[in-house]
Protein backbone atom coordinates (compact mmCIF):
# COMPACT_ATOMS: atom_id res chain seq x y z
CA UNK A 1 0.00 0.00 0.00
CA UNK A 2 1.49 3.34 -1.06
CA UNK A 3 0.94 6.54 0.86
CA UNK A 4 0.57 9.69 -1.22
CA UNK A 5 2.32 12.82 -0.03
CA UNK A 6 2.24 16.15 -1.78
CA UNK A 7 5.24 18.45 -1.37
CA UNK A 8 4.41 22.08 -0.74
CA UNK A 9 5.31 24.39 -3.63
CA UNK A 10 8.14 26.86 -3.15
CA UNK A 11 5.62 29.67 -2.73
CA UNK A 12 4.43 28.03 0.50
CA UNK A 13 7.80 28.25 2.21
CA UNK A 14 7.84 30.19 5.48
CA UNK A 15 9.19 33.72 5.24
CA UNK A 16 9.01 36.96 7.16
CA UNK A 17 6.41 39.64 6.62
CA UNK A 18 8.65 42.08 4.74
CA UNK A 19 9.86 39.45 2.30
CA UNK A 20 6.34 38.14 1.82
CA UNK A 21 4.98 41.59 0.98
CA UNK A 22 7.96 42.46 -1.23
CA UNK A 23 7.51 39.23 -3.19
CA UNK A 24 4.10 40.38 -4.45
CA UNK A 25 4.62 41.96 -7.87
CA UNK A 26 1.13 41.68 -9.39
CA UNK A 27 -2.38 40.41 -8.77
CA UNK A 28 -1.92 37.88 -11.59
CA UNK A 29 1.14 36.46 -9.81
CA UNK A 30 -0.84 36.08 -6.57
CA UNK A 31 -3.73 34.43 -8.42
CA UNK A 32 -1.31 31.98 -10.06
CA UNK A 33 0.31 31.20 -6.71
CA UNK A 34 -3.05 30.72 -4.99
CA UNK A 35 -4.15 28.43 -7.81
CA UNK A 36 -1.02 26.28 -7.31
CA UNK A 37 -1.57 26.21 -3.54
CA UNK A 38 -5.21 25.12 -3.84
CA UNK A 39 -4.16 22.34 -6.21
CA UNK A 40 -1.46 21.37 -3.69
CA UNK A 41 -4.05 21.29 -0.88
CA UNK A 42 -6.21 19.01 -3.03
CA UNK A 43 -3.30 16.56 -3.18
CA UNK A 44 -2.40 16.64 0.51
CA UNK A 45 -2.45 13.33 2.35
CA UNK A 46 -1.33 14.60 5.77
CA UNK A 47 -2.52 17.42 8.01
CA UNK A 48 0.73 19.34 8.00
CA UNK A 49 0.66 19.56 4.19
CA UNK A 50 -2.90 20.86 4.27
CA UNK A 51 -2.18 23.34 7.05
CA UNK A 52 1.02 24.67 5.53
CA UNK A 53 -0.46 25.23 2.06
CA UNK A 54 -3.81 26.58 3.24
CA UNK A 55 -2.03 29.02 5.55
CA UNK A 56 0.13 30.16 2.63
CA UNK A 57 -3.06 31.06 0.70
CA UNK A 58 -4.12 33.44 3.48
CA UNK A 59 -0.60 34.84 3.76
CA UNK A 60 -0.55 35.66 0.05
CA UNK A 61 -3.84 37.53 0.28
CA UNK A 62 -2.54 39.38 3.35
CA UNK A 63 0.67 40.33 1.54
CA UNK A 64 -1.33 41.47 -1.50
CA UNK A 65 -3.53 43.55 0.79
CA UNK A 66 -0.49 45.59 1.83
CA UNK A 67 0.41 46.17 -1.82
CA UNK A 68 -3.11 47.37 -2.65
CA UNK A 69 -3.28 49.64 0.41
CA UNK A 70 -5.70 47.64 2.54
CA UNK A 71 -8.47 47.32 -0.02
CA UNK A 72 -8.96 43.57 0.63
CA UNK A 73 -8.94 43.11 4.39
CA UNK A 74 -9.99 46.62 5.28
CA UNK A 75 -8.62 49.80 6.66
CA UNK A 76 -6.50 52.24 4.74
CA UNK A 77 -2.79 51.96 5.41
CA UNK A 78 -2.16 55.62 4.64
CA UNK A 79 -0.47 55.44 1.26
CA UNK A 80 -1.44 54.70 -2.27
CA UNK A 81 -1.74 51.25 -3.78
CA UNK A 82 1.59 50.01 -5.14
CA UNK A 83 -0.06 47.68 -7.61
CA UNK A 84 -3.47 48.00 -9.30
CA UNK A 85 -6.31 45.58 -8.61
CA UNK A 86 -9.49 45.24 -10.66
CA UNK A 87 -12.92 45.24 -9.05
CA UNK A 88 -13.42 41.54 -9.92
CA UNK A 89 -10.02 40.55 -8.49
CA UNK A 90 -10.75 42.60 -5.37
CA UNK A 91 -14.00 40.69 -4.91
CA UNK A 92 -12.20 37.38 -5.46
CA UNK A 93 -9.50 38.20 -2.89
CA UNK A 94 -12.13 39.34 -0.38
CA UNK A 95 -13.97 36.05 -0.90
CA UNK A 96 -10.78 34.07 -0.36
CA UNK A 97 -9.79 36.01 2.75
CA UNK A 98 -13.30 35.68 4.19
CA UNK A 99 -12.60 31.95 4.39
CA UNK A 100 -9.34 32.31 6.35
CA UNK A 101 -10.02 30.96 9.81
CA UNK A 102 -7.83 31.36 12.91
CA UNK A 103 -5.64 28.38 13.73
CA UNK A 104 -2.77 27.62 16.07
CA UNK A 105 -1.74 24.31 14.50
CA UNK A 106 2.05 23.88 14.72
CA UNK A 107 2.86 27.59 14.76
CA UNK A 108 5.72 26.96 17.13
CA UNK A 109 7.49 25.40 14.11
CA UNK A 110 6.73 27.95 11.39
CA UNK A 111 7.25 31.66 10.90
CA UNK A 112 4.00 33.04 9.59
CA UNK A 113 2.53 36.31 8.42
CA UNK A 114 -0.95 35.36 9.58
CA UNK A 115 -2.08 32.65 11.94
CA UNK A 116 -5.02 31.67 9.78
CA UNK A 117 -5.80 28.82 7.43
CA UNK A 118 -7.93 28.82 4.25
CA UNK A 119 -10.96 26.63 4.89
CA UNK A 120 -13.61 27.57 2.31
CA UNK A 121 -17.31 26.90 2.40
CA UNK A 122 -18.62 24.85 -0.52
CA UNK A 123 -20.12 27.97 -2.11
CA UNK A 124 -16.91 30.03 -1.91
CA UNK A 125 -14.81 27.04 -2.99
CA UNK A 126 -16.86 26.70 -6.18
CA UNK A 127 -16.64 30.43 -6.85
CA UNK A 128 -12.85 30.58 -6.30
CA UNK A 129 -12.18 27.46 -8.36
CA UNK A 130 -14.20 28.87 -11.23
CA UNK A 131 -12.42 32.25 -11.10
CA UNK A 132 -8.97 30.63 -10.95
CA UNK A 133 -9.83 27.86 -13.45
CA UNK A 134 -9.13 25.06 -10.95
CA UNK A 135 -10.80 21.70 -11.58
CA UNK A 136 -13.64 20.85 -9.22
CA UNK A 137 -12.60 18.79 -6.24
CA UNK A 138 -13.89 15.24 -6.64
CA UNK A 139 -16.00 13.95 -3.72
Residue pairs with C-beta under 8 A, 6 or more apart in sequence:
3 45
4 43
4 45
5 45
5 46
5 49
6 40
6 43
6 44
6 45
6 49
7 49
8 40
8 49
8 52
8 53
8 56
9 33
9 36
9 37
9 40
9 53
11 33
11 36
11 37
11 56
11 60
12 37
12 40
12 52
12 53
12 56
14 110
14 111
14 112
15 23
15 111
16 111
16 113
17 63
17 113
20 59
20 60
20 62
20 63
20 113
21 63
21 66
21 67
23 63
24 30
24 60
24 63
24 64
24 66
24 67
24 83
25 83
26 83
27 64
27 68
27 83
27 84
27 85
27 86
27 89
27 93
30 60
30 61
30 63
30 64
30 93
31 89
31 92
31 132
33 60
34 57
34 60
34 61
34 96
34 132
35 132
35 133
35 134
37 53
37 54
37 56
37 57
37 60
38 57
38 128
38 129
38 132
38 134
39 134
40 49
40 53
41 49
41 50
41 53
41 54
41 57
41 118
42 137
44 50
44 53
47 105
48 106
51 103
51 105
51 106
51 117
52 110
54 117
54 118
54 119
55 103
55 110
55 112
55 114
55 115
55 116
55 117
55 118
57 96
57 100
57 118
58 96
58 97
58 100
58 114
58 116
58 117
58 118
59 112
59 113
59 114
61 72
61 73
61 93
61 96
61 97
61 100
62 73
62 97
62 113
62 114
63 113
64 72
64 85
64 93
65 71
65 72
65 73
65 93
65 97
66 77
67 81
67 82
67 83
68 81
68 82
68 83
68 84
68 85
68 90
69 76
69 77
69 79
69 80
69 81
69 82
70 76
70 77
71 81
71 85
71 90
72 85
72 90
72 93
72 94
72 97
73 97
85 93
88 131
92 128
92 131
92 132
95 124
95 127
95 128
96 118
96 120
96 124
96 128
98 124
99 118
99 119
99 120
99 121
99 124
100 114
100 116
100 117
100 118
100 119
101 116
101 117
101 118
101 119
102 115
102 116
103 115
103 116
103 117
104 115
105 117
107 115
120 128
125 137
126 136
128 134
129 135
129 136
129 137
